Amino acid sequence: MQYIITTFAIFFILRLLSLSYSIRNEKLLLRKGAVQYGKFNSLLLTLAHIAYYFSALYEAYRSGVDYNEISAWGTGVMTFAYLMLFYVIYKLRDVWTLKLYIVPNQRIERSFLFRTVRHPNYFLNIIPELIGVALLCNAWMTLLLGLPLYMILLVVRIRQEEQAMKGLWAAE
């Protein structure tokens, strides 16, 4: 169990680092006149993310599972997810936040990844991350119940983002 907790803590700390970067960017974007969209859904996503993580950890604790082959797969999936997260942050730089902001004259990222995968932060980071943490913790109930519930919020977020970005795409 200790190895699961340690691995969990490392990834959670990385998530907190991304949060601090998001908060810094949020302040800069607001100074540039950014408008936030989907504020309530962003709050729900944040709460769902935290609940999902700790539900998975609690499930591991409750079952007394030790780090095993499934945990190793989860670690691998989470490593991929976090590499994608930091790549997306690198590409988006100052406009990357956990919330949905649009700043006047915002640039649209057109690199290979963003041309190939629509919403790479969601499909290559968030979804694999959630699957990975469930596998790390062997948290089958969290995966089977939590992931579909989270996906509802994520679909709402993607629709909100598509709507907010319509004006930017039209301007190109």
N, C-alpha and C positions, 0 to 999 in steps of 0.2 A: 504493500500500500504506500510506503514511503516514496518509492520511485514515481508512482502515479502523482502523488502530491507535489513532488519536486518538479516534475515535468509540467504539470498543470500550472504551478506558480511561475515558471519561466515564461510560458506563453501568456499568462495573465499579465505579467509585468510588461511584456512586449505590447500587449493591447493597451495598457495604461500609457505607455510611451506614445503610441499612436494617438491616444486621446489628448495628451498634452500638445502634440503637434496640431491637432484639429482645433483645439481651443485658441492657440496662437493664431492660426490662419483665420479663424472665425472673427477675431478682433480686427485683424487687418482688412478682411472683406467688409465688415460693417463700416469701417472708416471710409471705404471706397464706395459706400452706398448700396451694398448688397441687400437683397430682399430674401427672407427665409420663406420657404414653402414647406407645407406638411409638418408644421411644428408639433402638433399632437402626435402624429404618427412617428416622428423622430423620437419623442419621449417614450412611446410604447416600444419601439425597436430597442432603445437603450435598456429599458427595464427587462424586456424579453431576452436580450443578450446576456445580461447578468444572471437572470433567473435560470436560463438554459445552462450556462457554465456551472453554476452552483448546484443545480439539480443533478447534473452529471456527476459532479464530485460527491454529492451526498449519496447518490446511488452506488458509487464505488465503495464509499465508506460503509454503507448499510450492508452491502453484500460481502464485504471483506475481501474483495478481489485483489490479487497481486498483479503487478506488471507482467503481461504475458504477450503472446504473439499478436493478439488483437490490439493490445495496447501499443505495441510497436508499429503496427499499421496505422493506428490513430496518430501516433507521433509523426510518422511520415506524411500523412495527409495534412496535419496541422503545419508541418514545416513548409510544405508546398503552399498552403494557404497564406502563411505569413510572408513567404518570399513574394507571392503575388501582391499582398497588401503593400509591402514596402516598395515594390516596383511601381504600383499604381500611385503611391504617394510621391515617388521620385518623378514620375511623368507629369502628374497634375500640379505638383509643387504647391504654390500659394493658394490654389483654389480647392485643394482637397480638405474636406471636413467630414465629420460624421453626420452632420446635419445637411440639409439641402438648401444651399444658397446660390443665388444667381446675382452676379455683379454686372453693372452696365458695361457693355463692350467686352464681356467675358470671352476669352479665347476657347476654342474647342480643340481638344487633343485629337490629333489625327495620325498618331503613330500606328505601327503595324498592329499592336495588341488591340488598340481601341477601334481600328477599322475591322478587325477580325472578330472580336468578341464584344458584343454590345453589353455595356455595364460589367466590365471585368471585375470591378470591386465586389460585386454581388455574386457573380457566377464563379469566379476563380479564387475569391477570398472568403466571403461570408459563408456560403453554403458548404464548401469543403472544410472550413474551420469548425462549423457546428457538427458536421459528420465526424471530423477528426477528434473533437473533444469527447464525443459520445463513445467512439471506439477506444480512445485512450482509457476511459473510465469503465468500459464495458457496460455502458449505461443504455440498455436497450429500451427501457420505458421512456427515457428522455428523448431518445432518437425517434421512437415511434409516435410519441404524443407531442413532444416539444417542437420537433422540426416542422411538421405540417402547420402547427399554429404559428410558428415564426414565419413560415412561407407566406401566410396570408398577409402579414404585415409587410413583408418584403415585396409582394406583388403590388400592394397599395403604394409603397415607396417608389417602385419602378414606374408606375403609372403617373405619380406626381412628378417625378423627375422628367419623364417624357413630355408631359404637359408644360413644365417650366422651361424646358430647353427648346420647345417649338420655335419660339421667337429667335433664338440664337441660330438655329439651323436655317431658318428662312432668310436670315440676314446674310448668310454666306453666299 
